[in-house]
Amino acid sequence: MSVPRILRLGLRQFAAGMLSVLTLGILNRVMKIELGLNLMVTSLVIGAHYFAAVVAIPFGHRSDRHPWRGYHRTPYIALGTALTALTTALAPLVAFFLARQGGSLPAAAVGAGLFLLMGAGMYVAGTAYLSLITDLTVEEERGKVVAMTWAMMMVGILAGVFLSVRVMEHYSPERLVTLFLVMAGLVVGLTALAVWGQERPRATDPSEKALSLKQAVRLLTISQQTRFFFVFLFGGMFFLFVQQMALEPFGGDVFGLSVKETTLFNAYQMVGVLLGMGMTGGWLAKCLGKKAATGLGAVVSAIAFALLALAAVGGYLSLVRPAIFVTGLGMGIFTVGGLALMMDLTVKEQIGLFMGAWTLAQALANGLASVGGGILHDVGLVLWGSEAGAYALVFLVEAGGLLGIISLLLRVDVAKFRTEVAKLSWHFLAEAT
C-alpha cells in the first residue's frame, strides 16, 4: 500500500483517538467535578462501553458471510460509525439527565445503556476496520501499516486535547454539547474519508463455505492456538494498561508533584509510544519477526515498570521520567508487533471472526485494567501502609505479568494456527453435512 493510502485509511484511527479524549478525559471530569456525580457511578457508566465488545465476534463473523453488494467490511464500518456518532451527540444530554436525577440507579442504567450502544458501534466498526486492513495488506507490510495507522490514533489524541482545550476553556453545558456535536460530525466525516473506495466489491462470495456462528464459536474455544493467543493478548493489554489510572496519582502521592508535572507524564509516554511504533513498523518487525518484536516490547515494558517500582520505594524522582518514557517505548513495540501478528492469525474465509475474537480480548483487558490499578493500589496500601509501597505493587505486578505471558507467546505459531483451524473447519463442515 502506498503511504498516502495508508494515511487516508488511518483517518478512522485519528477520529477514534480524538473521541477517546472526549469520553475518557473531558466527560468523566465534567461528570465528577462540574456535575458533582460520584466517581464510581461515573466510571461504571462510561466504562460500560467496554462490555459491548461481545458484539465483535458475531458481527465480525457476519461480515465474513453476509456482504452487501459485494462489500464485506464497508457496510459494517458505516453502521458502527453511525451508531457511534449518534450516541456521541447524545452523551452530554445523558450526563445532564444523570446529574438531575442525583446519580440514581435508574438514571445510571440509562447512562450505561447509552455507553453500551456507543461501545457496540465502536466495536462493530472497529472489527470490520481491522478486517479491512487485513484484507488489503500482505503479511510483509502489516507492521508498517499498523504502525502508521495507530500512530495516527496517537496524533488524534493530541488533536482531541487541543480541540477540547479550545472549546472547553471555560465550562458551560452549551460548550460541552457543542464539543460533542462537532466530534460526532468528525467521526462520520473522517471515517467516510478513510474507507471510501478502499474496499473492492467481490464478484464471488468467498465466504459461502464459512462456518455458522455456532460452529465458529466452537472453533474459537476448541482451537489450542486460538486459546494461547487470546490469553496472551488479554494478558499483554491488561498488564500494560493497569497503570493508566495510577500513573498520575503516583507522581502526586509519592513525590508531591503538581498537576502540571504529572500531566506531562502522558507526553513522556506518548513520545516513547510513537518512537516504539516507528521503530517496529520501520525495521524492527522485519529484522526480528513480529513474534520476537512483540516479546521484546513486553520485556522492555517490564523493565520500565520495575524501574518505576524502584523509584517508588527508593524515592528516586530522577528515575521516574526516563522510566515512563521507556514504558511508552515498550508499549509502542508491543502494540505494532502484536497487532501485526494478530492480523496474521486469521484465515481467508474467517478474517472477521478472528478479528472479533482479538477485539474482544483487548476490550476485556482494557475494561478490567481500568479498575485493576485502583484495586491493586488499595491492596498494597493495606499490606504496606504507605503510598510508595502501594504504587510499587501496581508496577511490580505489571512487570511480573508481562514477563509471565511471554511463555504463552512462545507457544503461538502462525503455521500451526492455520493448519489447526483448517482441520477443525473441515471437521465441522463435514459434521454438519
C-alpha positions, 0 to 999 in steps of 0.5 A: 500500500502506498503511504498516502493510502495508508494515511487516508485509511488511518483517518478512522484511527485519528477520529477514534483517538480524538473521541477517546479524549472526549469520553475518557478525559473531558466527560468523566471530569465534567461528570465528577467535578462540574456535575458533582456525580460520584466517581464510581457511578461515573466510571461504571457508566462510561466504562460500560462501553467496554462490555459491548465488545461481545458484539465483535465476534458475531458481527465480525463473523457476519461480515465474513458471510453476509456482504452487501453488494459485494462489500464485506467490511464497508457496510459494517464500518458505516453502521458502527460509525453511525451508531457511534456518532449518534450516541456521541451527540447524545452523551452530554444530554445523558450526563445532564439527565444523570446529574438531575436525577442525583446519580440514581440507579435508574438514571445510571442504567440509562447512562450505561445503556447509552455507553453500551450502544456507543461501545457496540458501534465502536466495536462493530466498526472497529472489527470490520476496520481491522478486517479491512486492513487485513484484507488489503495488506500482505503479511510483509507490510502489516507492521508498517501499516499498523504502525502508521495507522495507530500512530495516527490514533496517537496524533488524534489524541493530541488533536482531541486535547487541543480541540477540547482545550479550545472549546472547553476553556471555560465550562458551560453545558452549551460548550460541552454539547457543542464539543460533542456535536462537532466530534460526532460530525468528525467521526462520520466525516473522517471515517467516510474519508478513510474507507471510501473506495478502499474496499473492492466489491467481490464478484464471488462470495468467498465466504459461502463455505464459512462456518455458522456462528455456532460452529465458529464459536466452537472453533474459537474455544476448541482451537489450542492456538486460538486459546494461547493467543487470546490469553496472551493478548488479554494478558499483554493489554491488561498488564500494560494498561493497569497503570493508566489510572495510577500513573498520575496519582503516583507522581502526586502521592509519592513525590508531591508533584503538581498537576502540571508535572504529572500531566506531562507524564502522558507526553513522556509516554506518548513520545516513547509510544510513537518512537516504539511504533516507528521503530517496529513498523520501520525495521524492527518487525522485519529484522526480528519477526513480529513474534520476537518484536512483540516479546521484546516490547513486553520485556522492555515494558517490564523493565520500565515498570520495575524501574518505576517500582524502584523509584517508588520505594527508593524515592528516586524522582530522577528515575521516574521520567526516563522510566515512563518514557521507556514504558511508552517505548515498550508499549509502542513495540508491543502494540505494532508487533502484536497487532501485526501478528494478530492480523496474521492469525486469521484465515481467508474465509474467517478474517472477521471472526478472528478479528472479533475474537482479538477485539474482544480480548483487548476490550476485556483487558482494557475494561478490567485494567481500568479498575485493576490499578485502583484495586491493586493500589488499595491492596498494597496500601493495606499490606504496606501502609504507605503510598510508595509501597502501594504504587510499587505493587501496581508496577511490580505486578505489571512487570511480573505479568508481562514477563509471565505471558511471554511463555504463552507467546512462545507457544503461538505459531502462525503455521500451526494456527492455520493448519489447526483451524483448517482441520477443525473447519473441515471437521465441522463442515463435514459434521454438519453435512 
